[in-house]
């Protein structure tokens, strides 16, 4: 599990130097054993969030388009191609706003070789 520290963006510097944007973050916890002087850290800025949504693990199937085709396993064990609408995404998850219901199994591997096929038989 990743060690996460939460905070809020408090200011953004108005200039960019050497293709670097600088900003200040106020951490929710004032002190942490995870931080030391001169330590470099990864920062992930959350610009929007939704609750009670259908989300799937991010994978090679997602191209960044807002509407795309994915393969979903149906009750007969076959993979059927469906057009879905994509919402918010991050490194770990992709929100599906239309085309998939909670609990359905989505293939997140690259299936571009099958883009003209509507249904595939999946063998275990």
C-alpha positions in Angstrom: 0.0 0.0 0.0 1.1 3.5 -0.8 1.8 6.0 1.9 -0.4 8.9 1.3 -0.6 12.3 2.9 -3.6 14.5 2.1 -3.6 18.3 1.8 -4.9 21.2 -0.1 -3.4 23.4 -2.8 -2.9 26.8 -1.3 -1.2 28.8 -4.0 0.3 28.5 -7.5 3.3 30.6 -8.5 2.5 32.8 -11.4 5.7 31.9 -13.4 7.1 28.8 -15.0 10.9 28.2 -14.8 12.6 25.5 -16.8 9.2 23.9 -17.6 8.5 23.6 -13.9 5.3 24.9 -12.3 5.6 25.6 -8.5 2.8 25.5 -6.0 2.3 25.2 -2.3 0.4 22.5 -0.5 -0.9 22.7 3.1 -0.9 19.1 4.5 -3.9 18.0 6.6 -1.5 16.5 9.2 1.1 19.0 10.4 3.8 16.5 11.1 4.5 13.0 9.6 7.4 10.5 10.0 7.2 10.1 6.2 8.6 13.5 5.5 12.3 14.6 5.8 14.2 17.7 4.5 15.1 17.7 0.8 12.8 14.7 0.2 11.4 14.4 -3.3 7.8 13.2 -3.4 5.1 12.4 -6.0 2.2 14.7 -5.9 -1.2 13.9 -7.4 -3.6 16.8 -7.7 -7.3 15.9 -7.5 -9.2 18.4 -9.6 -12.6 16.7 -9.5 -14.3 13.8 -7.7 -17.6 12.0 -8.0 -19.2 9.6 -5.5 -21.4 6.5 -6.1 -20.1 5.8 -9.6 -19.2 2.8 -11.6 -15.5 2.5 -11.9 -13.1 -0.1 -13.3 -9.4 -0.5 -13.0 -7.4 1.6 -15.5 -5.8 -0.5 -18.2 -4.6 -0.6 -21.8 -8.2 -0.8 -23.1 -8.7 2.9 -22.3 -7.5 5.3 -25.0 -8.4 8.6 -23.4 -11.5 9.1 -25.6 -14.8 10.1 -23.9 -16.7 7.5 -25.9 -15.1 4.2 -26.8 -15.8 0.5 -27.2 -14.9 -2.0 -24.5 -15.5 -5.8 -24.1 -17.7 -6.9 -21.2 -18.2 -10.5 -20.1 -21.9 -11.5 -20.4 -23.7 -14.3 -18.5 -22.9 -16.9 -21.1 -19.2 -16.4 -20.7 -18.7 -14.5 -23.9 -17.2 -11.1 -24.3 -19.4 -8.6 -26.0 -18.4 -5.3 -27.4 -20.1 -2.2 -25.9 -19.9 1.5 -26.4 -19.4 3.2 -23.1 -19.0 6.8 -22.0 -16.0 7.6 -19.9 -16.0 10.1 -17.0 -13.2 11.0 -14.6 -10.0 9.0 -14.5 -6.7 8.7 -12.7 -3.8 6.3 -12.8 -5.7 3.6 -11.0 -9.4 3.9 -12.0 -11.7 5.0 -14.8 -15.3 6.1 -14.2 -17.9 4.7 -16.6 -20.9 7.0 -16.9 -22.9 4.9 -19.4 -22.8 1.4 -20.9 -21.8 -0.7 -17.9 -23.6 -1.6 -14.7 -22.0 -2.2 -11.3 -20.8 -5.7 -10.9 -20.2 -6.4 -14.6 -16.7 -7.7 -15.6 -14.8 -5.5 -18.1 -11.8 -6.6 -20.1 -9.1 -3.9 -19.5 -6.5 -5.4 -21.8 -5.7 -4.0 -25.2 -8.5 -5.5 -27.4 -7.8 -3.3 -30.5 -7.1 -6.4 -32.6 -10.8 -7.3 -32.2 -12.3 -3.8 -32.9 -14.5 -5.1 -35.7 -15.8 -8.1 -33.8 -19.0 -7.8 -31.7 -18.7 -11.0 -29.6 -15.8 -13.2 -28.6 -15.7 -16.6 -26.9 -13.5 -16.6 -23.9 -11.7 -19.8 -23.0 -10.5 -20.3 -19.4 
